[in-house]
Amino acid sequence: MLTVASPGKTSWILIISLLLIGTSAGAATVRDHEIEAEDYFDITVLGNVSVSPDGSQVAYSESRWGRGKEGRSTDLWLAATNGKANQRLTFDGFGASSPSWDPAGKAIFFLGRSKGGQESAPHDGSRQIWRISPAGGQPVAMTRVEKGVSAFQLSPDGSTLFYKVNKEITDEPWKDLKDKYSDLEFGHGVRNLHGIRKLDLNTWRDEEVLAADSVIWEMVLSPDGTKMAMITTEDNEQIFMEGWSRVDVLDLASGTITTLTDQAWRDTHKSPYGWLEDLAWSGDSKAVAFAIAYDGFAPNIWVAEAGDAGWPLQLISRPEMVTYSGGLTWRGTSRTLCFKGESMARVRVYGIEDVKNGSQGKSRILAGGDVVTGSFSFDAKGKKLVANIETITTANDLYLIKGETKRAQLTHANPQVDTWILPQIQHVSWTGADGDACYGILELPPGYKKEEGPLPTIIELHGGPTSSSKFRLRLWIYGRALMAAKGYALLSPNYHGSTGYGDEFLEKLIGRENEIEVTDIANATHWLIEEGIADADRIGVMGWSNGGYLTNCMIVAEPDMFAAASSGAGVLDMTIQWGIEDTPGHVINYVEGLPWQQAEHYQKASPLYHLDRVKTPTLIHVGGSDPRVPPAHSKALYRGLKHYLGVPCELIVYPGEPHGLTTHENRLAKITWDLAWFEKYLLDDEKD
């Protein structure tokens, strides 16, 4: 019997409601379009949601794909919360982000890049602060900073812009040599530090607020305009975010800095390698909230509240089975702390009331149902909530939230999706390692019925691993939607270590990589065969990042299970990964120590040392400049399979690409290669 996992008794009612919502935008539209690879590049992605102070409008960004070697371009749009027509504010891929309204709602400030072709700012392609009227017109540059601006804050009265600037610093004792040979790369000693300046919008006087003596990852101005909260480190290498990031509060009048998170606070955590993020001031400017996230452990929310004895820290309790997923914000001037929370592959907006003086009140869902929520925003009073939402039948759109499951659609960014013949999407469960229930997203071809017989099947493995596959419609370069359209069943397992199924389920993976989650995935594959869904002779496995690592693990652990594999940016050897990736705390957490402390464990977690078991034809992808899982792993996998083991394989290196592919051409190449590879080994009757 096929088990469909449900979050509660209202599930089927909600699914029916979502189906109605998905068709209401165009009731006469016929679903007659079979999904193709190129459809991925027609999807418009919404983000950067910011509701006007009076709640009448919402500014947001739209990102669209270019062609060939181009990536996504982004522009600023405006929607009315009463449902009237939307308006585009910028053009030509202005790169608009971080929209911020002035207090009167008469102007929007944002970060953007003008492609004016000039040699000096602001029309040299550098990122600057711009202002535009919500009525439209040409954006006006507020800054002309050489090398650009990466963050800003608008004062509560709208009279001052605080912005972050960069300054390259070369440390002693080798400063002279490093300056002399500045075109070389050095392991350390050359740092890109940040300072803060302020621009008076009445007098246009510009002055320094904070000298460039640290790296500022985030900066948020208090609502009363007196303090700037910052997440800082001593160096701009990504590694410093893992265990050395801190929350500082700058008093703008005195210039004094108070550090809220000292080493003693970190010493109480499950891992020293957590990074801080998502600063948010309470409306009364007396408390600052932030999150700490980890690889392998559940993220936590903390609040520091000013008092006579300093800034005591409070750990916020999350609802059971809810993983913090970002978006930390306070609701208007109240002490309700809001955030995105993931549970059972859904992402909803939660609010925790009365967070004050070390206590907290009840929590409730503000925007819920069978949804995956992206960004969200309140008006100044916290009365109107707008959220970017995806469902199993609709792409991302903005909605005015009127109740936990009641909402009004404000945008229709992807009308072409109304014509798509959609896959059947289900949240399913099976028994995984340790006898625990495991869950995942199963996609079946449109109209498929089990009595038609088993299907060629793809097991698609998500990255992270502190992440998950969500319950939503997603046309994705890793198989979602497209594989079902091509006649495959596709299962995306949320194996042990995934978010949204409770802290214990997430943290069980610590110390057990290449073991417990491998059992989960193998059991899921056997379950699909037993259910009559998967053809045991035609099963493939694919993934990127941690999904690529697990693909490598699976073809070693189960050499007879898979007829084909696609491994993207996957780790092969954990010792090398610790030594060359930009976030080594990831490896240290899971392997529970450094290589010289846990040598045997590092080897056990690495598929390299049993590569001779592999029989599966394997397609290998990697970005040529990937700092997270450097191409050495993929090249070693290729060398082992091709030259020493005689396993059919192909290696594709995407020159200059980072951990994720960034151009239309490269993403299309990845999709096309995967389709051809699986067609050959899972569909063709004759396989080499």
C-alpha positions as CSV (number, residue, x, y, z in Angstrom):
1,M,0.0,0.0,0.0
2,L,1.4,3.4,-1.0
3,T,1.6,5.6,2.1
4,V,0.9,9.3,1.7
5,A,2.2,11.4,4.5
6,S,-0.2,14.0,5.8
7,P,0.4,16.9,8.2
8,G,-3.1,16.6,9.6
9,K,-6.8,15.9,9.1
10,T,-7.2,19.1,7.0
11,S,-4.7,17.9,4.4
12,W,-7.2,16.8,1.7
13,I,-9.3,19.9,2.2
14,L,-6.3,22.1,1.8
15,I,-5.1,20.3,-1.3
16,I,-8.5,20.7,-2.9
17,S,-8.4,24.4,-2.0
18,L,-5.0,24.8,-3.6
19,L,-6.2,23.1,-6.8
20,L,-9.0,25.6,-7.0
21,I,-6.6,28.5,-6.4
22,G,-4.3,27.1,-9.1
23,T,-7.0,27.2,-11.7
24,S,-8.9,30.3,-10.7
25,A,-6.3,32.7,-12.3
26,G,-7.3,31.4,-15.7
27,A,-10.3,29.1,-15.5
28,A,-10.5,28.8,-19.3
29,T,-6.9,27.8,-19.7
30,V,-6.4,24.3,-20.9
31,R,-3.5,22.2,-19.6
32,D,-2.1,20.9,-22.8
33,H,1.6,21.8,-22.6
34,E,4.1,19.0,-21.9
35,I,6.9,20.3,-19.8
36,E,10.3,20.6,-21.6
37,A,13.8,21.5,-20.4
38,E,13.5,25.1,-21.9
39,D,10.4,25.8,-19.8
40,Y,12.8,26.1,-16.8
41,F,14.2,29.3,-18.3
42,D,10.8,30.9,-18.7
43,I,10.1,30.8,-14.9
44,T,10.0,34.2,-13.2
45,V,11.3,34.2,-9.6
46,L,10.0,36.7,-7.1
47,G,11.8,37.9,-4.0
48,N,12.8,40.9,-1.9
49,V,9.3,41.6,-0.7
50,S,8.8,44.9,1.1
51,V,5.3,46.2,2.1
52,S,4.8,50.0,2.2
53,P,4.4,51.6,5.6
54,D,0.6,52.1,5.1
55,G,0.2,48.6,3.6
56,S,-1.3,49.8,0.3
57,Q,1.6,48.6,-1.9
58,V,4.4,46.0,-2.0
59,A,7.7,46.4,-3.7
60,Y,9.4,43.2,-4.9
61,S,11.9,41.9,-7.3
62,E,11.4,39.8,-10.4
63,S,14.3,37.7,-11.7
64,R,14.3,36.3,-15.3
65,W,16.8,34.2,-17.2
66,G,18.8,35.7,-20.1
67,R,20.1,33.5,-22.9
68,G,23.4,31.9,-23.8
69,K,26.1,32.9,-21.4
70,E,23.8,35.2,-19.4
71,G,22.4,34.5,-16.0
72,R,19.3,35.9,-14.3
73,S,18.6,39.6,-14.5
74,T,16.5,41.3,-11.8
75,D,14.3,44.3,-11.8
76,L,12.0,46.1,-9.3
77,W,8.2,45.8,-9.4
78,L,5.3,47.2,-7.5
79,A,1.9,45.6,-6.6
80,A,-1.1,47.1,-4.9
81,T,-2.5,45.1,-2.0
82,N,-6.0,45.8,-3.2
83,G,-5.4,43.6,-6.2
84,K,-5.0,46.3,-8.9
85,A,-2.6,46.1,-11.7
86,N,1.1,45.7,-11.1
87,Q,3.8,48.1,-12.2
88,R,7.4,47.6,-13.3
89,L,9.8,50.2,-11.9
90,T,13.2,49.4,-13.3
91,F,14.3,47.9,-16.6
92,D,17.3,46.3,-18.4
93,G,18.3,44.0,-15.5
94,F,19.0,46.8,-13.0
95,G,19.8,44.1,-10.4
96,A,17.4,45.6,-7.9
97,S,17.5,44.3,-4.4
98,S,16.9,45.3,-0.8
99,P,14.0,47.7,-1.4
100,S,13.3,50.0,1.5
101,W,10.4,52.5,1.8
102,D,10.8,56.0,3.1
103,P,8.4,56.6,6.1
104,A,5.9,58.5,4.0
105,G,5.7,55.8,1.4
106,K,6.7,58.3,-1.3
107,A,10.0,56.8,-2.4
108,I,11.7,53.4,-2.5
109,F,15.4,53.1,-1.9
110,F,17.2,50.0,-3.3
111,L,20.5,48.5,-4.4
112,G,21.1,48.3,-8.1
113,R,23.5,48.4,-11.0
114,S,23.3,50.8,-13.9
115,K,24.8,49.5,-17.1
116,G,25.6,53.0,-18.5
117,G,28.9,52.0,-19.9
118,Q,30.8,54.8,-18.1
119,E,34.1,54.4,-16.3
120,S,33.0,56.1,-13.1
121,A,30.2,55.4,-10.6
122,P,27.3,55.3,-10.6
123,H,27.0,54.2,-14.3
124,D,30.0,51.9,-14.3
125,G,28.1,48.7,-13.4
126,S,29.0,48.9,-9.7
127,R,26.2,48.4,-7.1
128,Q,24.9,51.7,-5.7
129,I,22.0,53.0,-3.7
130,W,19.2,54.3,-5.9
131,R,15.9,56.1,-5.2
132,I,12.7,55.8,-7.3
133,S,9.1,57.0,-6.9
134,P,6.4,54.3,-6.6
135,A,4.7,56.3,-9.4
136,G,7.6,55.4,-11.7
137,G,10.2,57.4,-13.5
138,Q,14.0,57.2,-13.7
139,P,15.8,56.0,-10.7
140,V,18.2,58.5,-9.1
141,A,21.6,57.5,-7.8
142,M,22.1,58.3,-4.1
143,T,25.7,57.1,-4.0
144,R,28.7,57.2,-6.2
145,V,31.1,54.9,-4.3
146,E,34.1,53.5,-6.1
147,K,33.7,49.6,-6.1
148,G,30.1,50.0,-5.0
149,V,27.9,49.6,-1.9
150,S,26.9,46.2,-0.6
151,A,24.3,47.1,2.1
152,F,22.4,50.2,3.4
153,Q,19.9,51.2,6.0
154,L,17.5,54.2,5.9
155,S,17.0,56.2,9.1
156,P,13.5,56.1,10.6
157,D,12.8,59.7,9.6
158,G,14.0,59.1,6.0
159,S,16.7,61.8,6.2
160,T,19.8,59.7,6.3
161,L,21.3,56.7,4.5
162,F,23.8,54.5,6.4
163,Y,25.8,52.4,4.0
164,K,28.6,49.9,4.0
165,V,31.9,50.5,2.1
166,N,34.9,48.2,1.4
167,K,38.6,48.8,2.2
168,E,41.4,46.4,1.4
169,I,43.9,45.9,4.2
170,T,47.2,44.1,4.1
171,D,48.5,42.9,7.4
172,E,52.0,42.9,8.7
173,P,54.7,41.4,8.8
174,W,54.8,40.7,5.1
175,K,53.0,43.8,4.0
176,D,55.7,45.2,1.7
177,L,56.1,41.9,-0.2
178,K,52.3,41.4,-0.5
179,D,51.8,44.9,-1.8
180,K,54.7,44.5,-4.3
181,Y,53.2,41.3,-5.7
182,S,49.6,42.3,-5.3
183,D,48.5,40.4,-8.4
184,L,49.3,37.1,-6.6
185,E,46.9,35.3,-4.3
186,F,47.9,34.8,-0.7
187,G,46.5,32.4,1.9
188,H,45.9,35.2,4.4
189,G,46.9,38.7,5.3
190,V,45.0,40.6,2.6
191,R,41.5,41.3,3.9
192,N,38.5,43.1,2.5
193,L,37.2,45.0,5.6
194,H,34.1,47.2,5.9
195,G,33.3,50.6,7.3
196,I,30.0,52.4,7.7
197,R,29.3,55.9,6.3
198,K,26.2,58.1,6.5
199,L,24.7,60.4,3.8
200,D,22.5,63.3,4.9
201,L,19.7,63.5,2.3
202,N,19.0,67.1,3.1
203,T,22.5,68.6,3.1
204,W,24.2,65.8,1.1
205,R,27.0,65.7,3.5
206,D,28.8,62.4,3.7
207,E,30.8,61.3,6.7
208,E,32.4,58.2,8.3
209,V,30.4,56.5,11.1
210,L,32.6,53.4,11.7
211,A,36.2,52.8,10.4
212,A,36.9,49.8,8.3
213,D,38.4,47.5,10.9
214,S,36.2,44.4,10.7
215,V,34.0,42.5,8.2
216,I,30.3,43.3,8.4
217,W,28.1,40.5,7.1
218,E,24.8,42.2,8.1
219,M,23.8,45.6,9.5
220,V,20.4,46.6,10.8
221,L,19.5,50.0,12.2
222,S,17.3,50.2,15.3
223,P,13.8,51.7,14.7
224,D,14.7,54.7,16.9
225,G,17.8,55.3,14.8
226,T,20.3,55.2,17.7
227,K,22.0,51.8,17.3
228,M,23.3,49.6,14.5
229,A,23.3,45.9,15.1
230,M,26.0,44.1,13.1
231,I,27.2,40.5,12.4
232,T,30.9,40.8,12.2
233,T,34.1,38.8,11.8
234,E,37.8,39.6,11.7
235,D,38.4,38.3,8.2
236,N,36.2,37.9,5.1
237,E,37.0,34.2,4.4
238,Q,33.8,32.2,4.6
239,I,35.4,30.0,7.3
240,F,35.3,32.9,9.8
241,M,31.5,32.9,9.7
242,E,31.4,29.3,11.1
243,G,32.9,29.8,14.5
244,W,34.1,33.4,14.8
245,S,31.1,35.5,13.8
246,R,29.6,37.7,16.5
247,V,26.7,40.1,17.1
248,D,27.9,43.7,17.8
249,V,25.8,46.7,18.6
250,L,27.2,50.1,17.7
251,D,25.9,53.1,19.6
252,L,25.8,55.8,16.9
253,A,26.1,58.7,19.3
254,S,29.1,57.6,21.3
255,G,30.7,55.2,18.8
256,T,31.0,52.5,21.4
257,I,30.6,48.9,20.4
258,T,29.0,46.2,22.6
259,T,29.5,42.5,21.7
260,L,26.5,40.4,22.6
261,T,27.8,37.0,21.8
262,D,31.1,36.1,23.4
263,Q,33.0,32.9,23.4
264,A,31.4,31.7,26.7
265,W,28.0,31.9,25.0
266,R,29.3,29.8,22.1
267,D,30.9,27.2,24.4
268,T,27.4,26.2,25.5
269,H,26.3,25.0,22.0
270,K,26.3,21.6,20.4
271,S,29.0,22.7,18.0
272,P,31.4,25.7,17.9
273,Y,31.0,25.9,14.2
274,G,27.7,27.9,13.9
275,W,27.2,31.0,11.9
276,L,25.1,34.0,12.8
277,E,22.4,35.5,10.6
278,D,19.0,37.3,10.3
279,L,19.4,40.3,12.6
280,A,16.0,41.9,13.5
281,W,15.3,44.8,16.0
282,S,12.1,44.9,18.0
283,G,9.8,47.9,17.3
284,D,10.8,49.5,20.7
285,S,14.5,49.2,19.8
286,K,15.2,47.3,23.1
287,A,15.7,43.8,21.8
288,V,17.6,42.3,18.8
289,A,16.8,38.9,17.5
290,F,19.1,36.7,15.4
291,A,19.6,33.1,14.4
292,I,22.5,30.7,14.6
293,A,22.7,28.0,12.0
294,Y,24.9,24.9,11.7
295,D,25.7,22.1,9.4
296,G,24.2,19.0,11.0
297,F,22.5,20.6,14.0
298,A,19.1,22.4,14.2
299,P,19.3,26.2,13.9
300,N,18.2,28.3,16.9
301,I,16.7,31.7,17.4
302,W,18.1,34.0,20.1
303,V,17.0,37.3,21.5
304,A,19.3,39.8,23.3
305,E,17.4,42.4,25.3
306,A,18.9,45.6,26.8
307,G,18.8,45.8,30.5
308,D,20.6,47.2,33.5
309,A,23.0,44.3,33.5
310,G,23.8,44.4,29.8
311,W,22.2,42.3,27.1
312,P,21.1,39.0,28.5
313,L,20.5,36.3,25.9
314,Q,17.3,34.3,25.6
315,L,16.9,31.0,23.6
316,I,13.6,31.0,21.8
317,S,11.6,27.7,21.9
318,R,10.3,26.7,18.5
319,P,7.1,24.8,17.9
320,E,7.6,21.0,18.0
321,M,8.6,19.5,14.6
322,V,9.4,23.0,13.2
323,T,12.8,23.9,11.8
324,Y,13.7,27.5,11.6
325,S,14.0,28.5,8.0
326,G,14.8,32.2,8.0
327,G,12.9,35.5,7.6
328,L,13.3,36.6,11.3
329,T,11.2,39.8,11.9
330,W,9.1,41.5,14.5
331,R,5.5,42.2,13.8
332,G,5.1,46.0,13.7
333,T,5.7,47.5,17.1
334,S,4.5,44.4,19.0
335,R,6.7,41.8,20.7
336,T,5.5,39.1,18.3
337,L,8.6,37.5,16.7
338,C,7.9,36.0,13.3
339,F,9.9,33.6,11.1
340,K,9.6,31.0,8.4
341,G,9.3,27.5,9.8
342,E,9.6,24.2,8.0
343,S,7.5,21.2,9.0
344,M,6.8,18.0,6.9
345,A,8.1,19.6,3.7
346,R,5.9,22.7,4.1
347,V,7.2,26.2,4.9
348,R,4.9,28.4,6.8
349,V,5.0,31.8,8.6
350,Y,5.0,31.5,12.4
351,G,4.6,34.1,15.1
352,I,5.7,33.8,18.7
353,E,3.9,36.3,20.9
354,D,5.1,38.2,23.9
355,V,8.8,37.6,23.5
356,K,10.1,39.9,26.3
357,N,12.3,39.9,29.3
358,G,13.3,36.3,29.0
359,S,9.9,34.8,28.4
360,Q,7.7,34.0,25.5
361,G,4.0,33.4,24.8
362,K,2.1,31.1,22.5
363,S,3.1,30.4,18.9
364,R,0.7,30.3,16.0
365,I,0.7,29.9,12.3
366,L,0.2,33.2,10.4
367,A,0.4,31.9,6.9
368,G,-0.1,28.1,6.6
369,G,-1.6,25.2,4.7
370,D,0.2,23.1,2.1
371,V,2.5,25.9,1.1
372,V,6.2,26.7,0.7
373,T,6.7,30.3,1.7
374,G,9.6,32.4,0.4
375,S,10.0,35.9,1.6
376,F,7.3,37.8,3.5
377,S,6.8,41.3,4.9
378,F,4.5,43.4,7.1
379,D,3.4,47.0,6.9
380,A,4.6,49.4,9.6
381,K,1.8,48.5,12.0
382,G,2.1,44.8,11.5
383,K,-1.5,44.5,10.3
384,K,-1.0,43.6,6.6
385,L,1.2,40.5,5.7
386,V,2.3,39.7,2.2
387,A,4.0,36.4,1.4
388,N,5.6,34.8,-1.6
389,I,4.1,31.4,-1.8
390,E,4.4,28.2,-3.9
391,T,2.0,25.2,-3.9
392,I,1.9,21.9,-5.7
393,T,-0.1,23.4,-8.6
394,T,1.2,27.0,-8.8
395,A,4.6,28.7,-9.2
396,N,5.7,31.5,-6.8
397,D,3.4,34.5,-6.4
398,L,2.6,37.2,-3.9
399,Y,-0.4,36.9,-1.7
400,L,-2.1,39.1,0.9
401,I,-2.5,36.9,3.9
402,K,-6.0,37.2,5.4
403,G,-5.9,34.2,7.7
404,E,-4.0,31.0,8.4
405,T,-5.2,29.4,5.1
406,K,-7.0,32.4,3.6
407,R,-5.2,34.6,1.1
408,A,-5.7,36.9,-1.9
409,Q,-3.4,36.6,-4.9
410,L,-1.6,39.8,-5.9
411,T,0.6,38.6,-8.8
412,H,0.4,36.1,-11.6
413,A,4.1,36.1,-12.5
414,N,4.0,32.8,-14.5
415,P,0.8,32.5,-16.5
416,Q,2.4,29.9,-18.7
417,V,2.3,27.4,-15.8
418,D,-1.5,27.4,-16.1
419,T,-1.0,25.5,-19.4
420,W,1.4,22.9,-18.1
421,I,0.4,19.2,-17.7
422,L,1.5,18.8,-14.1
423,P,3.1,15.8,-12.4
424,Q,1.3,14.0,-9.6
425,I,3.0,15.3,-6.5
426,Q,2.7,13.4,-3.2
427,H,4.4,13.6,0.3
428,V,5.1,9.9,1.0
429,S,6.7,7.9,3.8
430,W,8.5,4.6,4.3
431,T,10.6,2.9,7.0
432,G,14.2,4.1,7.1
433,A,17.3,3.4,9.3
434,D,16.8,2.7,13.0
435,G,13.1,1.8,12.2
436,D,12.4,5.6,11.9
437,A,9.7,6.9,9.5
438,C,11.3,8.7,6.5
439,Y,9.6,11.0,4.1
440,G,10.0,12.4,0.7
441,I,8.4,13.9,-2.4
442,L,7.2,11.5,-5.0
443,E,6.4,12.7,-8.5
444,L,4.6,10.5,-11.0
445,P,3.8,11.2,-14.7
446,P,0.5,12.9,-15.4
447,G,-2.3,10.4,-15.5
448,Y,-0.2,7.5,-14.4
449,K,-1.9,4.7,-12.5
450,K,-0.2,1.9,-10.6
451,E,-2.0,-0.8,-12.6
452,E,-0.1,0.3,-15.7
453,G,3.0,-1.3,-14.3
454,P,6.3,-0.1,-12.9
455,L,8.2,2.9,-14.3
456,P,11.8,3.8,-15.0
457,T,12.7,5.7,-11.8
458,I,15.0,8.4,-10.6
459,I,16.1,8.8,-7.0
460,E,16.9,12.5,-6.7
461,L,19.0,13.5,-3.6
462,H,18.9,17.0,-2.1
463,G,22.0,18.9,-1.0
464,G,22.8,20.3,2.4
465,P,22.4,17.9,4.0
466,T,20.8,20.3,6.4
467,S,18.0,21.1,3.9
468,S,15.1,19.2,2.3
469,S,13.0,18.7,-0.8
470,K,9.7,20.6,-0.4
471,F,6.1,19.8,-1.1
472,R,5.7,22.1,-4.1
473,L,5.7,22.3,-7.9
474,R,9.3,22.8,-8.9
475,L,10.7,22.6,-12.4
476,W,14.4,22.2,-11.5
477,I,17.7,21.4,-13.1
478,Y,18.0,18.4,-10.8
479,G,15.0,16.5,-12.1
480,R,11.9,17.8,-10.4
481,A,8.8,18.1,-12.7
482,L,10.8,17.4,-15.8
483,M,11.5,13.7,-15.2
484,A,7.9,13.0,-14.5
485,A,7.0,14.8,-17.7
486,K,9.4,12.4,-19.5
487,G,7.7,9.3,-18.1
488,Y,9.9,8.6,-15.0
489,A,8.8,8.3,-11.4
490,L,11.0,10.5,-9.3
491,L,11.5,10.2,-5.6
492,S,13.3,12.9,-3.6
493,P,14.0,11.4,-0.2
494,N,14.2,13.6,2.9
495,Y,16.7,11.3,4.6
496,H,18.1,11.5,8.1
497,G,19.7,14.9,8.5
498,S,16.9,16.7,6.6
499,T,15.1,19.7,8.0
500,G,11.4,19.8,8.9
501,Y,11.0,16.5,10.7
502,G,12.2,17.4,14.1
503,D,15.6,18.1,15.7
504,E,16.3,14.5,16.6
505,F,15.8,13.3,13.0
506,L,18.0,16.1,11.7
507,E,20.8,15.5,14.2
508,K,20.9,11.7,14.0
509,L,23.2,12.1,11.0
510,I,26.0,13.4,13.1
511,G,28.8,10.8,13.2
512,R,26.9,8.5,10.8
513,E,27.4,10.0,7.3
514,N,27.7,7.4,4.6
515,E,25.6,5.1,6.8
516,I,22.3,6.1,8.2
517,E,21.1,8.2,5.2
518,V,22.4,5.6,2.8
519,T,20.1,3.0,4.5
520,D,17.2,5.5,4.2
521,I,17.7,5.9,0.5
522,A,18.2,2.2,-0.2
523,N,15.0,1.4,1.8
524,A,13.2,4.1,-0.2
525,T,14.3,2.5,-3.4
526,H,13.2,-1.0,-2.3
527,W,9.9,0.5,-1.1
528,L,9.2,1.9,-4.6
529,I,9.9,-1.5,-6.1
530,E,7.7,-3.3,-3.7
531,E,4.9,-0.8,-4.3
532,G,5.1,-1.6,-8.0
533,I,6.1,1.9,-9.0
534,A,9.8,1.4,-9.8
535,D,11.1,-1.0,-12.4
536,A,14.0,-2.6,-10.5
537,D,16.1,-2.8,-13.7
538,R,15.6,0.8,-14.6
539,I,16.5,2.9,-11.6
540,G,18.9,5.9,-11.7
541,V,20.2,8.1,-8.9
542,M,21.2,11.8,-9.1
543,G,22.1,14.8,-6.9
544,W,24.2,17.9,-6.6
545,S,26.5,19.0,-3.7
546,N,25.5,16.7,-0.8
547,G,23.2,15.0,-3.3
548,G,26.3,14.4,-5.4
549,Y,28.2,13.0,-2.4
550,L,25.3,10.7,-1.6
551,T,25.1,9.6,-5.3
552,N,28.8,8.6,-4.9
553,C,28.0,6.8,-1.7
554,M,25.0,5.0,-3.2
555,I,26.8,3.6,-6.2
556,V,29.5,2.2,-3.8
557,A,27.1,0.9,-1.2
558,E,24.5,-0.5,-3.7
559,P,26.5,-1.5,-6.8
560,D,23.6,-3.5,-8.3
561,M,20.7,-1.2,-7.5
562,F,21.2,1.6,-10.0
563,A,21.5,1.4,-13.8
564,A,22.7,4.9,-14.1
565,A,23.9,7.9,-12.0
566,S,24.5,11.6,-12.3
567,S,26.9,13.0,-9.7
568,G,27.1,16.7,-9.4
569,A,29.7,18.6,-7.3
570,G,30.0,15.6,-5.0
571,V,32.6,14.9,-2.3
572,L,34.7,11.7,-2.8
573,D,37.2,12.0,0.1
574,M,36.3,13.8,3.4
575,T,39.9,14.5,4.3
576,I,40.5,16.4,1.1
577,Q,37.1,18.1,1.5
578,W,38.1,19.4,5.0
579,G,41.3,20.7,3.5
580,I,40.1,22.6,0.5
581,E,36.4,23.6,0.9
582,D,35.4,27.1,2.1
583,T,33.3,25.9,5.1
584,P,35.3,23.1,6.8
585,G,33.1,23.2,9.9
586,H,30.7,21.1,7.8
587,V,33.0,18.2,7.8
588,I,34.3,18.6,11.3
589,N,30.7,18.5,12.7
590,Y,29.6,15.4,10.8
591,V,32.9,13.4,11.3
592,E,33.1,14.7,14.9
593,G,36.7,16.0,14.8
594,L,39.7,16.9,12.8
595,P,41.5,14.4,10.4
596,W,44.3,13.6,12.8
597,Q,41.7,13.0,15.6
598,Q,39.2,10.9,13.6
599,A,41.3,9.4,10.7
600,E,39.3,6.1,10.6
601,H,36.0,8.0,10.7
602,Y,37.1,10.3,7.8
603,Q,37.9,7.2,5.7
604,K,34.6,5.5,6.6
605,A,32.6,8.6,5.5
606,S,34.5,8.7,2.1
607,P,33.2,6.7,-0.9
608,L,36.7,6.8,-2.4
609,Y,38.1,3.9,-0.4
610,H,35.6,1.4,-1.8
611,L,35.3,2.8,-5.3
612,D,36.2,-0.6,-6.7
613,R,32.7,-1.8,-5.9
614,V,31.1,0.6,-8.5
615,K,29.5,-0.8,-11.6
616,T,27.0,2.0,-12.4
617,P,27.6,4.2,-15.5
618,T,28.1,7.6,-14.0
619,L,27.8,11.1,-15.4
620,I,29.9,13.6,-13.5
621,H,29.3,17.4,-13.4
622,V,31.3,20.1,-11.5
623,G,31.9,23.9,-11.6
624,G,35.4,24.7,-12.6
625,S,35.8,27.3,-9.8
626,D,33.6,25.6,-7.1
627,P,34.9,26.7,-3.7
628,R,32.4,24.5,-1.7
629,V,33.1,21.1,-3.3
630,P,36.2,21.8,-5.4
631,P,36.6,20.0,-8.8
632,A,39.4,17.8,-7.4
633,H,36.7,15.3,-6.1
634,S,34.9,15.0,-9.5
635,K,38.2,14.6,-11.3
636,A,39.4,11.9,-8.9
637,L,36.0,10.1,-9.3
638,Y,36.4,10.3,-13.1
639,R,40.0,9.0,-13.0
640,G,39.1,6.1,-10.8
641,L,36.1,5.0,-12.8
642,K,37.4,5.7,-16.3
643,H,41.1,4.7,-16.1
644,Y,41.3,2.2,-13.3
645,L,37.9,0.5,-13.1
646,G,36.6,0.6,-16.6
647,V,33.1,1.9,-15.6
648,P,31.3,3.9,-18.3
649,C,31.5,7.6,-17.3
650,E,31.7,11.1,-18.6
651,L,33.2,14.2,-16.8
652,I,31.8,17.6,-17.6
653,V,33.6,20.7,-16.1
654,Y,31.8,24.0,-16.4
655,P,34.7,26.6,-16.7
656,G,34.6,29.4,-14.2
657,E,31.4,28.3,-12.5
658,P,31.0,28.3,-8.7
659,H,29.1,25.7,-6.6
660,G,25.9,26.4,-8.5
661,L,25.7,26.8,-12.3
662,T,24.9,30.5,-13.1
663,T,24.3,30.8,-16.9
664,H,21.4,29.7,-19.1
665,E,23.8,27.8,-21.4
666,N,25.4,25.8,-18.6
667,R,22.2,24.9,-16.8
668,L,20.6,23.8,-20.1
669,A,23.7,21.7,-20.8
670,K,23.4,20.0,-17.4
671,I,19.7,19.2,-18.0
672,T,20.3,18.0,-21.5
673,W,23.2,15.7,-20.5
674,D,21.2,14.2,-17.7
675,L,18.2,13.5,-19.9
676,A,20.4,11.9,-22.5
677,W,22.3,9.8,-20.0
678,F,19.2,8.4,-18.3
679,E,17.5,7.8,-21.6
680,K,20.4,5.7,-22.7
681,Y,20.8,3.6,-19.6
682,L,17.2,3.5,-18.3
683,L,15.1,3.6,-21.5
684,D,17.1,2.1,-24.3
685,D,16.8,-1.6,-24.8
686,E,20.4,-1.8,-25.8
687,K,22.9,-0.4,-23.3
688,D,26.6,-0.3,-23.8
